[in-house]
Amino acid sequence: MLDGETALCALEDIEDNNALGMVARVDGKQRNIFIARKGDKVYAYLNWCPHAQVLLDQNPGTFMDGDSGNLRCGMHSAIFRVEDGFCIEGPCEGKSLDALTTDIRDGRVHLVK
């Protein structure tokens, strides 16, 4: 592991076209985050809706909108693109989730600080 990185999980722990929530140290604080997977790519975000300031997974562990394959806030059904966290539908349309930088090495997902 390089300085300033934290191993979060194995890539295989995240099902393809799904997301996994966890707690990690971000900017010196324990934060709820999640990692979404699309094929061999992952996208990490703070688990915090820009509209209602609540966890996206109101039903714990449920981050994805089954119909569109995008991310969905369980509180007011805002829809976010997986690839950039941009809200494309709902009460926070035009806003984005707070993205985190990750790296995949040796089959493990690392949070890069």
N, C-alpha and C positions, 0 to 999 in steps of 0.2 A: 504494500500500500504506500502511496506517496504522501508526503506531508500535506495536511489539510484535507484529507479524504477520509470518509467513513464508509465501511462496507455495510450495505443495507440488507441485501438478501441475494439469493441465487436467482438468476434469470428464470430458471425453470419453476421457481416458486410463484411466478406470475403467469396465469393462463393467457394465451394469445387472445387479443381483443377483450381484455379484462383489465382490472386494476386491483392493486393490493394496498391497503392502508396500514400505516405504522406510525410510531413515534420516533423522531430523530432529533438530534441537536442541530439547530439551524441558527446561525448568528448568536451562539452561546445560550440559546433557550431551547427547552424541550418543546417541540411543535408536532402537531398532527400533520402528517404528509401522506401522499399516496403516489404510487408509481403505476402508470398505465403502460400496457404493452401492445404494440402492433408489429407482429412478426419479430424481427430481431432488433427492433428499436424500442426504447423506453422513454417515457416522458414523465417527469416528476413535478409535482405541484404542492404548495401548501394546501391542506384540506380545509379551505375557508372560502365560502361564497362571497364575492364582492358585493352582492346585493343585500343579503340578510345577515351577514356576519355569523353564519352557522356552518357546521361541518356539512360537506356535500353529501356524505353517506348517512342521511337521516335514518335509513335502514342500514345498520352497520355492515360494511363490506360491499355495499351496492353503489357503485360509481358510474356504471355504464347504462346508457339508454339502449335497451335491447333492439329497438326498431332502427335507429340511425347508426349505431356503433360509436356515437359520440359520448362525452361525459354529461351527466345530468345531476343537477342539484335536487336532492330529495325534498327540499322544503317548498320551493315554488316552481320546480320543473325547468329552470334555466338550462339551456343546452350549450355546451362548450366543445369546440373542436379539440380532439385529443392532441394533435400535433403542435398546437401553439396556445391552448387554453383560452382562446378567444370566444366570447359568448356570441352565438349566432341567433339565439332565440330566447325570449323570456324577459323578465323584469330588469336584468342587468345587461341587455344587449349592447354590444360595443365595448364592454369592459372585458378584462382578462383575469384569469387566475394568476397567482404569483408563481412563476416557474422557478424550478431549482435545476442546477446543472448536475448531470450525472455522467458516468463513464461506465462502460462494461468491459471488464477484463477477467479472463480466466473463468468465464461463466458467472461472474458476480457483478451486481450493480453497486456502484460506489457513488456516494454523494460528494461532489467536489465543492470545496468551500472557497 
